Amino acid sequence: MVSMRNRYLISIHSLGILLVASAVAQSTTEPTHEVLTVGVYGGYAFNILRSAFAVDESGRVVGTDDCGRFERGTGTAPLFGVAAELPLEGRFRAGLRAEYQQRGGTLRFGCVDPAMTRLPDGSVVVALTDHVADVRFNTLTAKLLLGYRPGNFPLQVDAGPAVAFVLPSATYNAWEEIVAPSSAEFVTGGQVRPYGTGPFNSGVHVAAGIAADVSWRAPIGPRLSLVPEVGGLFSLTNDVPEAALRSHDIHVSLGVFYRFERSPEPVPVPVALAEPPHETAPTLDIGLTANVKLPDGRLTDTLVVQQTGLVSSKLYPLLTYLFFDEANAAIPRRYVRRTPEATRGFNEDSLRALNTLGIYYNLLDIIGLRMTRHASATVTVTGTQPDVPVNEKLSLATQRAENVKAYLVNTWKIDPSRITVAARTEPQARSNPETREGAAENRRVEISSGTYEITEPVLLADTSAENVAPPAWLASRVSAESGIDTWTIVVSGGRKHDAIFSGSGMPPAHLELPQTFIDEAAATRPPQFGMSLTVRDLAGEQVTDSTTLPLRWENHLSDIRFGTGSYSLILFDFNSAQLRPEHLRTLDLVNARADSTSHAGVYGYTDVLGSDELNKTLSEQRASSVAGHLRSRVDEVIGRGETTQLYDNTLPEGRFYSRTVMIETKTP
């Protein structure tokens, strides 16, 4: 069964073929006689909210508050609309849009709540909290747009004013939630305290803005087009005056447009003059055959296409350290934390759109998910406190580790007995404590486990269909007494468009069928390809011959073949090129996905600490130590030192991730 992600890939691939084909079609077709174009569309918008309001303890909307006011937020919402367009002079068009959109999002600000909260032992503390407001409202928007199409390309750019009618349905829902201490609760109970919900009192309101979009017109019929679009709306006035709230959006949509045309003026048919008698025209004789060459050299008249699975892999290293601010035990905000309800839909596959550091910032949830899948596994959470005075208790290091444990227990419901808390002055593998950067790297919490599956790298693999077929070609035979003027070969059977080849003079004796045409046909799997050869000689005579090439499609998607791969080793210790056991396990995985035909490139990197010359040498040593363990044929081994910065080296995690070796593999 093809996974949902593979269906998306196939859909995107098919849409790409359709858009490219439409560009060719629209750049070569005759001019249309368009009168009016109408259409419907739907999509999704990313809302960027700007506001200035607060909600007091009684749930009322006010202009300010002791803890500040809501100013920024984001959200997503669907949109639907209808459109009409008129052609203007030249390449310009006039358009009118009527669009319905559900707008809104979540606004958040943090502060120290003056209200008292309590710890599990009953002691009262002042908590660091987040105030959250969820805002929702609906709009009907009219857009008057001026469009422009550059050349004959099916691309259109539109811009113009927009007027939004905000319906009297604007609402808000506000609450407060504890951030730190993580174990604290409100005096009234729980870590979330609702304090306000209701409608805004703005009523029906009219807001103004500027709209712009870029769209692609892909024909799917004589007058019907599929129109993907990317655009945005910049609000000039408030959508909800009571909250000084404006909503800008960036949206993507997909529409279907129909073009009304007038009938072209009839072209007078010239009266043919009688030709004087002439001698018999010279002979023009042609023939067309199709052949397929099997791997053993034999020729056959049937093309067998095997569809196999092709896997592209990417390995992301997982740094199991969390870095803390100086003299602070709170988990920094850059680390993603979810509510217990939000963890139900979390899995590592959902991180595909993120880069390496983006995946790393989900470390707590990755560890929590893996511990739920491996119920017998245990972890040790070790906090460090390098700035502690001599003989002072490691209370800050312990609290850092306890905060990490509390998240795994409270959010992922991990049994506390499976998590051991420890504290140290400095890590066992420490960075240089004499530098500011080294001190920041040593101020951390380390998560370790005897179960490799808990801390192993994140491996994401994409599987797509690959069509494997032997060479197939057309063989033409042409005999013309008067010589050849032009020739055209047409191959039909693709998803929507024919493959057309043409030229002057003698046609090629052999013309190989393009692999791209076979890939396009795989979407519908036709039983045969139709082929025709048309030749016109210098005497004006024209002859056409045609043939067919039977097809047989074989499904071998269960036969997986590994294609390209990108793998990163992490972590080399500070100023070290020595491979550790976890590196060797990663190399075993790389070798398992390669064979004697695989090629690899190995590239070493360092952080920015130290001199350029030493870092260059260190990166070369790291790359060489990895290359010697690869099964693939290594094409190049390069140490890039600190000349190429993979990640932000102002952050401790950025420097750690820069101490790496990248392996790029390809299997033909």
C-alpha positions in Angstrom: 0.0 0.0 0.0 1.4 3.5 -0.9 1.7 5.7 2.2 -0.1 9.0 2.5 3.3 10.9 2.1 4.0 8.9 -1.2 0.5 9.9 -2.5 1.4 13.5 -1.8 4.7 13.1 -3.7 3.0 11.5 -6.7 0.4 14.2 -6.7 3.0 17.0 -6.6 5.0 15.2 -9.3 1.9 14.9 -11.5 1.0 18.6 -10.9 4.5 19.6 -11.8 4.3 17.7 -15.1 0.9 19.4 -15.8 2.2 22.9 -15.1 5.3 22.4 -17.3 3.2 21.0 -20.1 0.8 23.9 -19.8 3.7 26.4 -20.3 4.6 24.6 -23.5 1.0 24.4 -24.6 0.2 28.1 -23.9 3.4 29.3 -25.6 2.6 27.5 -28.9 -1.2 27.7 -29.2 -3.1 30.2 -31.4 -4.5 33.4 -29.7 -7.8 32.9 -28.0 -10.9 35.2 -28.3 -11.6 35.5 -24.5 -14.6 37.4 -23.4 -14.8 36.6 -19.7 -13.2 34.1 -17.3 -14.9 32.9 -14.1 -13.8 30.5 -11.4 -14.0 29.2 -7.9 -11.1 28.5 -5.5 -10.3 27.3 -2.0 -7.2 27.2 0.1 -5.5 27.9 3.4 -4.2 31.1 4.9 -1.5 31.7 7.5 -2.6 34.7 9.6 -0.2 37.2 11.2 -1.9 39.1 14.0 -1.0 42.5 15.4 -3.1 43.9 18.3 -3.0 46.0 21.5 -5.4 44.7 24.1 -5.6 42.8 27.4 -8.2 40.8 29.3 -8.5 41.5 33.0 -9.2 39.1 35.8 -13.0 39.5 35.3 -12.8 38.5 31.7 -13.3 42.0 30.2 -11.3 43.4 27.3 -9.2 46.4 28.4 -6.5 48.5 26.9 -3.7 47.6 29.2 -2.8 45.2 32.0 -0.2 44.8 34.8 1.5 42.0 32.9 1.4 43.9 29.5 -0.9 43.4 26.6 -1.4 41.0 23.6 0.5 42.4 20.6 1.5 39.5 18.3 0.2 36.1 17.3 -0.3 33.7 14.4 -2.9 31.2 13.2 -4.2 29.3 10.2 -7.7 29.1 8.6 -9.4 28.0 5.4 -10.7 30.4 2.7 -13.1 30.1 -0.2 -13.9 32.5 -3.0 -15.3 33.2 -6.5 -13.5 35.2 -9.2 -14.2 37.0 -12.5 -11.6 38.4 -15.0 -11.8 40.5 -18.1 -9.0 40.9 -20.7 -7.7 44.4 -21.1 -5.3 46.0 -23.6 -2.1 44.1 -24.2 -1.1 41.7 -21.4 -3.2 43.3 -18.7 -6.4 41.9 -17.1 -9.0 43.3 -14.6 -10.2 40.9 -11.9 -12.8 40.9 -9.1 -12.7 38.5 -6.2 -15.2 37.8 -3.5 -13.7 35.7 -0.7 -14.8 34.2 2.6 -12.2 33.5 5.3 -12.2 32.4 8.9 -9.4 34.4 10.5 -7.8 34.3 13.9 -5.0 32.8 15.9 -3.3 32.6 19.2 -1.6 35.5 20.9 0.7 35.0 23.9 2.9 37.0 26.3 4.7 35.9 29.4 5.3 37.7 32.7 5.7 37.1 36.4 2.3 36.6 37.8 1.8 38.6 41.1 -0.9 36.1 42.1 0.5 33.5 44.4 1.0 29.9 43.3 2.0 26.9 45.4 4.4 24.0 45.0 3.5 20.3 45.8 5.0 20.7 49.3 2.5 23.5 49.9 4.9 26.4 49.8 3.8 29.6 48.1 5.8 31.0 45.2 5.6 33.7 42.5 5.2 32.0 39.2 6.4 32.8 35.6 3.3 32.4 33.5 2.1 32.8 29.9 -1.1 34.7 29.2 -2.8 33.3 26.1 -5.7 34.6 24.0 -7.4 32.7 21.2 -9.1 35.2 18.8 -11.5 34.2 16.0 -13.6 36.2 13.5 -15.0 35.8 10.0 -14.7 38.2 7.0 -16.1 38.6 3.5 -13.5 40.3 1.4 -13.8 42.0 -2.0 -10.6 42.5 -4.1 -10.3 44.6 -7.2 -7.2 43.5 -9.0 -5.1 44.5 -11.9 -3.3 41.5 -13.5 -0.3 41.2 -15.8 0.9 38.2 -17.8 4.6 38.4 -18.9 5.0 37.0 -22.4 3.1 33.9 -23.4 4.1 32.2 -20.2 1.1 30.9 -18.1 2.1 33.1 -15.1 -0.1 35.9 -13.8 0.7 38.6 -11.2 -2.2 40.5 -9.6 -2.4 43.4 -7.2 -5.0 45.9 -6.0 -7.1 47.2 -3.1 -9.2 45.0 -0.8 -12.2 45.8 1.4 -13.0 43.3 4.2 -16.5 43.2 5.8 -15.8 41.8 9.3 -18.9 39.9 10.5 -20.3 40.4 14.0 -18.8 37.1 15.2 -15.4 38.1 16.6 -14.7 36.2 19.9 -11.9 35.8 22.3 -10.9 33.1 24.8 -8.2 33.9 27.3 -6.4 31.8 29.9 -3.2 31.8 32.0 -0.8 28.8 32.2 2.3 28.2 34.4 5.7 28.1 32.7 8.0 27.9 35.8 8.4 26.4 38.3 7.1 23.5 36.2 5.7 21.7 39.3 3.8 24.7 40.6 0.0 25.0 40.5 -2.4 27.8 41.0 -4.0 28.2 44.4 -7.3 27.3 42.8 -5.8 24.1 41.4 -4.2 23.0 38.1 -1.6 24.7 35.9 -4.1 26.4 33.6 -6.4 29.1 34.8 -9.2 30.4 32.4 -10.2 34.0 33.1 -12.1 35.3 30.1 -14.1 34.4 27.1 -16.8 36.2 25.0 -17.5 38.4 22.0 -15.8 41.6 21.0 -18.2 44.6 20.9 -17.1 45.9 17.5 -20.2 44.7 15.5 -20.0 44.8 11.7 -16.8 46.6 10.6 -15.2 47.5 7.3 -11.4 47.2 7.0 -9.2 48.1 4.1 -6.0 46.5 2.8 -3.8 45.7 -0.2 -3.9 42.3 -1.9 -1.3 40.7 -4.2 -0.9 37.2 -5.6 1.0 35.1 -8.2 -0.9 32.3 -10.1 -0.2 29.7 -12.7 -2.8 28.8 -15.4 -2.6 25.1 -16.3 -5.2 24.1 -19.0 -7.1 20.8 -18.3 -9.5 21.2 -21.1 -10.3 23.4 -24.1 -11.5 26.2 -21.9 -11.0 24.9 -18.4 -7.8 25.7 -16.3 -6.4 24.5 -13.0 -5.0 27.6 -11.1 -2.6 27.2 -8.1 -2.0 30.5 -6.4 0.2 32.1 -3.7 -0.7 35.5 -2.4 -1.1 37.8 0.6 -3.2 40.5 2.1 -1.7 43.4 4.0 -4.3 45.2 6.3 -4.2 49.0 6.5 -6.9 49.4 9.1 -8.1 47.4 12.2 -10.3 44.4 11.7 -11.5 44.4 15.3 -11.3 48.1 16.6 -12.0 47.2 20.2 -8.7 45.1 20.3 -6.8 47.3 17.8 -6.5 43.9 16.0 -5.2 43.6 12.4 -4.8 40.4 10.5 -2.3 40.1 7.6 -2.3 36.8 5.7 -0.2 34.7 3.4 -2.2 32.1 1.6 -2.1 29.3 -0.9 -5.1 28.2 -2.9 -6.2 26.0 -5.8 -9.0 27.0 -8.2 -10.8 25.9 -11.3 -11.4 28.7 -14.0 -13.6 28.6 -17.1 -13.0 30.8 -20.1 -15.9 32.2 -22.2 -14.9 32.9 -25.8 -16.4 34.5 -28.9 -16.3 32.6 -32.1 -13.5 33.7 -34.4 -14.2 35.5 -37.7 -14.5 33.0 -40.6 -11.4 33.0 -42.8 -12.2 33.2 -46.5 -11.2 30.1 -48.4 -9.3 30.9 -51.6 -10.7 29.5 -54.8 -8.2 26.9 -56.1 -7.1 27.5 -59.7 -7.1 24.7 -62.1 -3.7 23.3 -62.5 -2.4 22.4 -65.9 -1.8 18.7 -66.5 1.6 17.4 -65.3 3.5 14.3 -65.2 3.2 11.7 -62.4 4.7 12.9 -59.1 7.9 11.3 -57.9 7.6 8.3 -55.6 7.6 8.8 -51.8 7.7 5.6 -49.7 8.1 5.4 -45.9 7.9 2.8 -43.1 7.9 2.9 -39.3 8.7 0.1 -36.8 9.2 0.0 -33.0 11.9 -2.2 -31.3 12.9 -3.0 -27.7 16.4 -4.2 -26.8 16.5 -6.7 -23.9 19.5 -6.9 -21.6 20.8 -10.0 -23.4 20.8 -8.2 -26.7 17.7 -9.8 -28.2 15.0 -7.5 -29.9 11.3 -7.8 -29.0 8.2 -5.9 -30.0 6.8 -5.4 -26.4 8.1 -2.9 -23.9 8.0 -4.3 -20.3 8.2 -1.5 -17.6 9.0 -2.6 -14.1 7.9 -0.2 -11.3 10.2 -0.5 -8.3 10.5 1.3 -4.9 13.3 3.9 -4.6 14.3 5.0 -1.1 16.0 8.3 -0.4 17.3 8.5 3.2 18.4 11.4 5.4 19.9 10.8 8.9 19.8 13.6 11.4 22.1 13.3 14.5 20.4 13.7 17.9 22.3 15.8 20.4 21.0 14.6 23.8 22.1 17.8 25.7 19.9 20.7 26.7 21.8 23.9 27.4 20.8 26.3 30.2 21.2 30.0 30.8 23.7 31.0 33.5 22.4 30.8 37.1 19.0 29.6 35.7 17.3 26.2 36.0 14.3 26.9 33.7 14.3 25.0 30.4 15.0 27.7 27.7 12.1 28.7 25.4 13.8 27.6 22.2 13.2 23.9 23.3 9.7 22.8 22.1 7.3 21.7 24.8 3.8 20.4 24.2 0.7 19.8 26.2 -0.2 16.2 27.0 -3.0 16.4 24.5 -0.7 17.6 21.7 1.6 14.6 22.1 -1.0 12.3 20.8 -0.4 13.3 17.2 3.4 13.6 17.6 5.8 11.3 15.7 9.2 11.7 14.2 7.8 11.6 10.7 6.0 14.9 11.4 9.4 16.6 11.7 10.2 16.2 8.0 9.8 19.9 7.2 12.4 21.0 9.8 16.1 21.3 9.5 18.7 19.7 11.8 18.4 22.3 14.6 14.6 22.4 14.3 14.5 18.6 14.9 16.9 19.0 17.8 14.6 21.5 19.6 12.0 18.7 19.7 14.5 16.6 21.8 12.2 16.3 24.9 9.3 15.0 22.9 11.5 12.6 20.8 12.9 11.1 24.1 9.3 10.9 25.5 7.9 9.2 22.4 10.8 6.7 22.3 10.4 5.8 26.0 6.7 5.1 25.5 7.6 2.7 22.7 10.4 1.0 24.7 8.6 0.4 28.0 11.6 -1.3 29.6 14.1 1.4 28.8 15.5 3.7 31.5 17.4 7.0 31.2 19.7 9.1 33.4 19.3 12.8 33.4 22.5 14.5 34.6 22.6 18.3 35.3 25.8 20.3 35.5 26.7 23.4 37.4 30.2 24.5 36.3 29.9 27.9 37.9 29.2 26.6 41.4 31.6 27.8 44.2 33.8 25.2 45.9 32.0 23.0 48.6 28.6 24.5 47.6 25.7 22.0 47.0 24.8 21.3 43.4 21.2 22.5 43.9 21.1 24.4 40.5 22.4 21.3 38.6 19.9 19.1 40.4 17.0 21.5 39.7 17.9 21.6 36.0 17.7 17.8 35.8 14.5 17.7 37.8 12.8 20.1 35.4 13.7 17.8 32.5 12.4 14.8 34.4 9.2 16.7 35.4 8.4 17.3 31.7 8.8 13.6 30.7 6.7 12.5 33.7 3.9 15.1 33.5 3.6 15.4 29.7 4.5 11.9 28.5 3.4 10.1 31.6 6.7 8.3 32.0 7.0 6.3 35.2 9.3 8.4 37.5 11.2 5.2 38.5 12.5 4.9 35.0 14.3 8.3 35.2 17.4 8.7 37.4 18.5 12.2 38.3 22.2 13.0 38.8 24.3 16.2 39.2 27.9 17.1 38.4 30.1 20.1 38.5 31.2 19.7 34.9 30.4 17.1 32.2 32.7 14.2 31.8 33.5 15.3 28.2 33.8 19.0 28.9 34.6 21.9 26.6 37.3 24.4 27.4 36.0 26.1 30.7 38.4 29.1 30.3 36.3 30.5 27.4 32.8 32.0 27.5 31.7 29.6 24.7 33.1 26.6 26.6 31.4 27.6 29.9 28.1 27.8 28.0 28.6 24.3 26.6 29.4 22.9 30.0 26.2 24.4 31.5 23.7 21.6 30.4 21.6 18.6 31.1 22.7 15.3 29.5 20.2 12.5 28.7 21.8 9.1 28.5 20.4 5.5 28.2 21.6 2.0 28.0 19.0 1.4 25.3 20.4 2.6 22.0 16.9 3.2 20.5 16.3 6.0 23.0 19.2 8.2 21.8 19.8 7.0 18.3 19.8 9.5 15.3 16.5 10.4 13.6 16.3 8.6 10.3 13.7 9.9 7.7 13.2 8.0 4.5 11.1 8.8 1.4 10.0 6.0 -0.9 8.9 6.8 -4.5 8.1 4.8 -7.6 10.8 4.3 -10.2 10.1 3.1 -13.7 12.8 0.8 -15.1 12.5 -0.1 -18.8 15.0 -1.4 -21.5 15.8 0.9 -24.4 13.0 1.4 -26.9 13.3 3.2 -30.3 11.6 3.9 -33.5 13.2 2.8 -36.8 12.2 4.7 -39.9 12.6 3.8 -43.5 12.2 6.6 -46.1 12.7 6.6 -49.9 12.0 9.9 -51.8 13.0 10.5 -55.4 12.7 14.2 -55.1 14.4 14.5 -51.7 12.9 15.2 -48.2 11.6 18.5 -47.1 10.3 18.0 -43.5 9.4 15.1 -41.2 7.4 14.7 -38.0 7.2 11.8 -35.5 4.4 11.7 -32.9 4.3 9.3 -29.9 0.9 9.1 -28.1 -0.1 7.4 -24.9 1.3 9.8 -22.3 -1.0 11.1 -19.6 -2.1 14.2 -21.4 0.3 15.3 -24.1 2.0 13.6 -27.1 5.8 13.5 -27.6 6.5 15.3 -30.9 9.8 15.3 -32.8 10.4 17.1 -36.1 13.1 18.3 -38.4 14.1 18.9 -42.0 15.9 16.5 -44.3 16.2 12.8 -43.7 14.6 11.7 -40.4 16.9 9.7 -38.0 17.1 6.0 -38.6 16.7 5.3 -34.9 14.9 7.6 -32.3 15.0 6.4 -28.7 11.8 6.8 -26.6 12.5 9.3 -23.8 12.4 8.0 -20.2 10.4 11.1 -19.2 7.6 10.0 -21.6 7.5 6.5 -20.0 7.4 8.1 -16.5 4.5 10.3 -17.5 2.6 7.4 -18.9 3.1 5.4 -15.6 0.2 7.5 -14.0 -2.4 5.8 -16.3 -0.5 2.7 -17.5 -1.8 2.6 -21.1 -1.7 -0.8 -22.8 0.3 0.5 -25.8 2.0 3.6 -27.3 0.8 4.8 -30.7 3.4 6.1 -33.1 3.2 7.9 -36.5 5.7 9.2 -39.0 4.7 12.0 -41.5 7.1 12.9 -44.3 6.8 15.7 -46.9 9.1 15.6 -49.9 10.4 18.6 -52.0 7.7 17.9 -54.6 5.0 18.7 -52.0 3.8 15.1 -51.6 3.0 14.1 -47.9 2.7 10.5 -46.6 2.0 9.1 -43.1 2.8 5.7 -41.6 1.9 4.5 -38.1 2.5 1.6 -35.8 2.0 0.6 -32.1 4.3 -0.6 -29.3 2.5 -2.9 -26.8 3.3 -2.2 -23.1 3.3 -4.5 -20.1 3.5 -2.9 -16.7 4.9 -5.0 -13.8 4.5 -3.9 -10.2 7.7 -4.5 -8.2 7.2 -1.8 -5.6 8.0 -4.2 -2.9 11.5 -4.5 -4.3 13.1 -1.6 -2.5 16.3 0.0 -3.9 18.2 2.6 -2.0 19.1 5.7 -4.0 20.5 8.9 -2.6 21.4 9.3 1.1 22.6 12.1 3.4 24.1 11.1 6.8 25.7 13.1 9.6 27.9 11.9 12.4 27.5 13.5 15.8 29.1 14.2 18.1 32.9 14.4 17.9 34.2 15.6 21.2 35.7 19.0 21.5 39.0 19.1 19.5 38.8 15.4 18.8 38.6 13.2 15.6 38.2 9.8 17.4 35.2 7.7 16.4 32.9 6.5 19.2 30.7 3.4 19.3 27.6 5.3 18.3 29.4 6.6 15.2 30.3 3.1 14.2 26.6 2.1 14.4 25.7 5.0 12.1 28.4 3.8 9.6 26.9 0.2 9.8 23.5 1.7 8.7 25.2 3.6 5.8 27.0 0.5 4.7 23.7 -1.6 4.9 22.2 0.8 2.3 25.0 0.6 -0.2 26.4 -1.9 -2.6 29.4 -2.3 -4.9 28.0 0.4 -7.3 27.5 3.0 -4.6 29.5 6.3 -4.5 30.1 8.5 -1.5 31.5 11.9 -0.7 32.8 12.6 2.9 33.1 16.1 4.2 34.5 17.1 7.6 33.5 20.3 9.6 34.4 22.1 12.8 33.1 24.9 15.0 34.5 28.4 14.8 36.6 28.0 18.0 40.4 27.9 17.5 42.5 28.9 14.5 41.6 28.4 10.9 44.7 26.2 10.3 44.0 23.9 13.3 40.3 23.6 12.4 41.2 22.7 8.7 43.5 19.9 9.9 41.0 18.7 12.5 38.2 18.5 9.9 40.4 16.5 7.5 41.2 14.1 10.3 37.5 13.6 11.1 36.7 13.0 7.4 39.5 10.5 6.9 38.6 8.5 10.0 35.1 8.1 8.6 36.0 7.4 5.0 38.1 4.3 6.0 34.9 2.6 7.3 32.7 3.0 4.3 31.7 0.2 1.9 30.9 2.6 -0.9 33.5 3.8 -3.4 34.6 7.1 -1.9 35.0 9.8 -4.6 36.3 12.6 -2.4 37.3 13.2 1.2 37.4 16.9 2.1 38.0 18.8 5.3 36.2 22.1 5.2 37.1 23.3 8.7 35.2 26.4 9.7 35.0 27.9 6.2 31.5 26.5 5.8 29.2 27.2 8.8 26.5 24.6 8.9 24.8 26.0 11.9 24.6 29.2 14.1 27.8 29.1 16.2 26.6 31.7 18.6 24.6 28.9 20.3 26.2 25.9 22.2 24.1 23.4 20.2 25.2 25.1 16.9 28.8 24.6 17.8 28.2 20.9 18.8 26.4 20.2 15.6 29.2 21.8 13.6 31.7 19.2 14.9 30.5 16.6 12.4 31.2 14.7 9.2 28.6 14.6 6.4 28.3 11.6 4.2 26.5 12.0 0.8 25.8 8.7 -1.0 24.3 7.8 -4.3 23.5 4.3 -5.8 22.9 4.4 -9.6 
